[in-house]
Amino acid sequence: MAVYKTGELAKKANVTIRTIRYYDSIDLLKPSRIMDNGYRLYDDNDYLKLQKILCLKSLGFELDDIKTMTATDNYTSFNEALHYQLLAIDKKINSLKSLKESISDISRSMDTDKKLDWSKMMNAVEMNNLEADIIEQYKNSTNIDIRIKLHRLYSNNPESWFKWLYKKFRLRKGMKVLEIGCGNGSLWLENNVNDEIDVSLSDISSGMIEDCKSVLGDRYHYYVFDAHNIPFDDESFDVIICNHTLFYLKDIDKALKEIHRVLKRKGIFYSTTYSDIHMKENTDLVKEFNQKINLSSVNLYEKFGMNNGEEILGRHFDNVKMDIYDDYLEVSDPDDLLNYILSCHGNQNEYLKDHLSEFKELIKKKFKNGSFHITKQACLFKAVK
């Protein structure tokens, strides 16, 4: 493996020596070795990490975000990182194309009418402010994949969550199915769906839907909408699915009324959630490091969880039953646990970004017996209209 001094690494990556030294000073890119004479030496892995940092920076990410996203060498493999960067670049290209078309339309109309259409101009301005949304979508897609990866690699149950769910749905030929909050489409990617089942996938995020399209293709129908206002006629679907989605909604009862409305008579609504002990070891770990850390901005299981889900659904459906998915995790790689924690949607990065090395040491101590046990307690509710 090649070794580079600071100047050599800077030249190879086409950045200044000052940049390399600054990244070192903020613990973003540390050298692999420091010689007795003070020379700092970097290797090929450090060069790859620097390339990842520079790619993320070019896409508009702040250095604080990049620090947590590259906290471990395998936070995502370099190939995976390139994949996500390509998706983000494609989104940026598409938004710029739309902006160009809007400005061209405005220019042509001014040539004809000799006046400016301010509504079109405002739309163009909004189009030009999409970069923050693109960056946020990049984070969301990456973080979802990281969380799914932990379960895929370390689940004790040989039948994956998505395989187990799909079996429970018992979808049949001729059914019309709607998933609300489809995320990255993993449920459908993992299962062989009968071509004679009509499946519609929806999400409030247009970026998520674009990602689904790029992975799943034209086999499905795709929609962007808010679950509080579902744009379908009464009794349109045989089955509606909300996989770990209801607890994110602002008004669950309003959404359930809409779901009930678009379900056919005798139609089935499937929703999933978890209990207060689900992944509790992760919470205990971050609290041990800093009591101020919360891996979620709210306790989602309190909004819609295993303990109150039947009562909430019972306000809209007569027949509600619960099925528990039997599983736990035995994580053998400390980096995968760190990645999962950093991918959560709480305030952890605010408190960990400047103390990653200390937090990594705490995690390593938890692996003294070779693995880290994590409790899982998730369930599926089946509600019949």
N, C-alpha and C positions, 0 to 999 in steps of 0.2 A: 504494500500500500504506500502510495506516494506521501511525502511529508513536505509541508510548505511553511516557510516563515511568513510573518505578517505581510510583508511587502509582496512576496510571491503569491500569496492567496489573493491579495487585493488586485494584483495584475491579472491573474487568471480569471477572476470574477468581474473584471473591468469596473472596480469601485476604488475609492481612495483608501489609503492606509488609515486616514482619520476615521472613516466609516467603520473599518474592522475594529479599531481600538474603541470606538464608541459602543459598538455592539458588545464588545467584551466587558466594558465598564458597567453596562446595565444588565449583565448576565443573559443577554440574548444569544450570543455566540461565544462560548468559552473555548480556549485552545485545548486540544487533547493532552498536550504536555507542556510543562514549563521547565526549561533547562536551568541548571544551577547558575548559569551566567545571566538568567533573566529572559532569554529568548523564548518566545511563545511559538509553539509548533502546532500546526493544523494538519489533519489528514483528509482523505477523500470523503469520509463521512461528514466531516465538518464543511467541506466544500458543497456537498449535496444539501446540507441544512442551510447554508448561506444562499444557495440557489432558491430554495423554498421560501426563505425570508424575503428575498428580492422579488420573487413572483407575487407573493401576497402583498408586498408593499406597492407594487405596480398596479395592483387591482384596487388599491384604495384603503387597505387595512391599516389601522393604527398600530404602532409598535407594541403597545400593551396587549392588544389582541393577538398579535403575531407571537408574542412571548408565550402565551398560554397554548396557542395552537401548535407550537413547535417545542413544547416542554419536554417531550421524549422523542427519541429518534424514530420511533414507530407510531407516533401519534396518528398519523396515517402514513403508509409507505409513500415513497417519493412518487411512484406511479399513480397511486390513488390521489395524491395531492395534485398531480398534473391533470388528472381526470376532472376534479372539481374546478380547477382553474380554467380548463377549457369550457366547462359549462358556464362559468361566470363570464368569461370573455364572450361566449355566444350570446348571452343575455345582453351584454353591453352593446355588442354589434347590432343586435335586433332593435334595441332601444334607440341607438343612434340613427339607424335606417328610418325608423318611424319618425324621429325628430326631423331628419332631412326631408322626408315626404311632406310633413306638416308645414315646414318653412317654405318649401317649393309651392305648395298649394296657396299659402298666404301671399307669396310673391306674385303668383299668377293672377290671383283675385285682385290685388292692388293694381296690376297693370291694366285690368279691365275696368274695375269700379273706381279706381283712384282714391280708395279709402281703406283703412285698416280694420279687419274683423278682429275685434279685441277678444272675443271668446275663443277663436282659433289660436290667437297669440298666447292666451293663458294656458290653453291645452299644450302648446308647444313648450312653454316654460316648465310646466309640470313634468312633461316628458323628459326634459333635460335634468330633472332632479331625481332621476331613478337610481342613481348610483348607490345611495344608502340602502334602498330596497334590495338591489342586487347583492350587495355585501351581506345584508342580513339573511337573504335566502341562501347564500353560500354557507354561512354559519349553520343555519338550520339544517340543511341537507347533510352537511358533514357531521353534525352532532347526532342526528338521528341514526346515521349509519354506524357511528361509533357505539352508541348505546345498544343497537341491535347486535353488533359484533360481539359484545361481551356476553350476551345471552346465547348467541350461536356457538361460541367457543367453549363455554364453561357450564352450560346447563346439564344437570344430572339426568333430566328426562330425555330419553333418546328421540322422542317425538317433539319436534319444535313447536313453539307457541303458534305459529301460523299454520302449520300442518294440523295441529290439534283443533284450532278454531275452524278451519275449513271443513273438517270432518263433522263437527257439531252443526254446521250450517245446513247440511243435507240439501244442497242446492240440486234442483232437478231440471230436466229439459223443459224449455218454454218459460222458465221463471224470469221475471224482471227484477233485477237487484240494483240497489243503490248503496254505495259506501260514502258516508259523510266523514270528511277528514281523512282522506286516503293517504296523506303523507307522501312517502316515496314509493308507494305501491308494493311494498314487500309481501303483503298478503297474497297478491295475485302473481307475483314473480315466483314465489315458492310453490305454487300449486298449479296443476294442470286443469285449466278451466274448460268445461264442456263448451264447445263452440255454439251450442244451441241454447245457452244461457245468456240472456241480454244483461250485460253489466255496465253500469254507469258509475264513474269515479268522480268524486268532487272534493274540493278543498277551498278554503277561503284564500289561500295563497296561489296566485297565478304561477309563481315560480315553481311551486311544488307540482302543479299540474303539468307544466312544461317538462319537468324532470321525469314525471311518470310517462308522458308521451314518448320521450326519447328512449326510455328503457322498455316499455311495454308495447309500443307501436299502436297500430290502428285497430287492434282487437277490441278495444273498449271505447265507450263514449266518455268524454271529459267535460266537466263543468266547473266554473269558479262561482261560488256563492257563499253567503253567510247562512248558517244553519237555522238562524232565527226567521229567515224568510226563504223558504224552499220554492224555487220557480217551476213547480210541476203541478199538474191538475190533481184534484182529489182522487184517491184510490188508484195511484199510478203504479205502485210497486208491490211485489209479493214479499220481498225481503229488504229490510234496511239494516245497515251495519254501522256501528260507531265503535271503532276499536281505540280505546284509551283517548276518547275525544270529548265526551260529555262534560267532564270536569273542567275543561278549558272554557266552556261557554259562559257568557255573562248571565244569561237568563235560561237556565235549564228547562224550566217549565214551559216557557214560550217555545223553545226548540222542540220539546216533546209533543206539544200540541200540533206543531207543523208536521212532525214525523208521523203522528197518529193520523193526521189528515190525508197525507199522501200514500199511506199504507192501504192496501186492499183489505176488504173484510176477511177476517181469518189470517191476515198477513202477519209476519213475524218480525219483531224488532230485536236485534242482537246488540248488546252493548257490553263492553269490558271495562274493568277497573281493578283496583287492588286494595289491600287493607293497610292499617297503620303500621304493621310490622314488615311490610314489603321493603326489601333492600335496607333494613334498619341499620345494619352494620356500617354502611356507607355514611349514614347520618352520624352514628356514634363516632366514627373515625374523624370526620371533619370537626365535630364539636369538641373532641379531645384536643385538636390542634388549635381551634379558636371558636369559642362559644358564639361568636357573632355570625358565623357562617351558616347559611341556609341553602340547601341544594334546590329548593323550590321557593318561589316567592309566596306561595300559599300552600297549605296542606291540602292537596287535591283530593285525597280520600275523604276529607271532611265535606267537600262539595258534592261528590258522588263517589262513594266507596263501597266496599264489601258490606259494611255494617248498616248503611242507610240506603243502598241502591234499590232494594226491594220496595221500601216504603215510597221512595221518590217515583219509581216507575209505576207503582200501584195507584198513584193519583191519576194515571192516564190509561192504564191497561188492567184488565181484569185478572189475567193469568200470568204470573211472573215466577220463574224458577231460576235457581242459581247453580252453576257448575264450577267447581274449583279445579284449577290446573295445578297438578302436583309437581313441584320442582324446587330446586335450590341451585346455587352456583358454588363451585370450588375453583376459584381463580388462582392460576399458577404463575402468572406474569404480573409483577407489580406495575409495569408500565401500562398494561391494559386497564388496571384499576384506576390509575391516575388519569388516563385519558377519559374514562367514563365520568369521573368526578368533574373534570374540567368541562365536559360537554353538557353538564346539567344546566337548567335555566334559572338558577338562583344567583346569589351574590358571591359565590365562591371565588371567582376570578379576581374580584376586587381585593380580597384579603390574601390570596395565594400568589398573585403575579410577582410580588417582590420577595416571596419566601418559598419558592418552589423547591429549592435544594433541601431546606429543612423539612418540608412536607414530604418530599420523596424519601427522606431518611426515616420518618415516622412510618410510612407505608412499608418500607423494607423490613422494619422491625416486626410488623404484623405478619410477615411471611416466614417467620423463623422456623415454622414446621413445614414449609414448602408450599403452602397454599393459604388462601383467605376464604373463609366460608361466608356466604351471603344468603340470607333468608329470602325466599320468594313466596308471595301469597297473592296470586292474581285470580280473577274469576270471570266467568261469562254469564250475563243475565239474558234469559230468553223471555220475551214478553209478547203475548199474542193479542191481537186486536179483536 
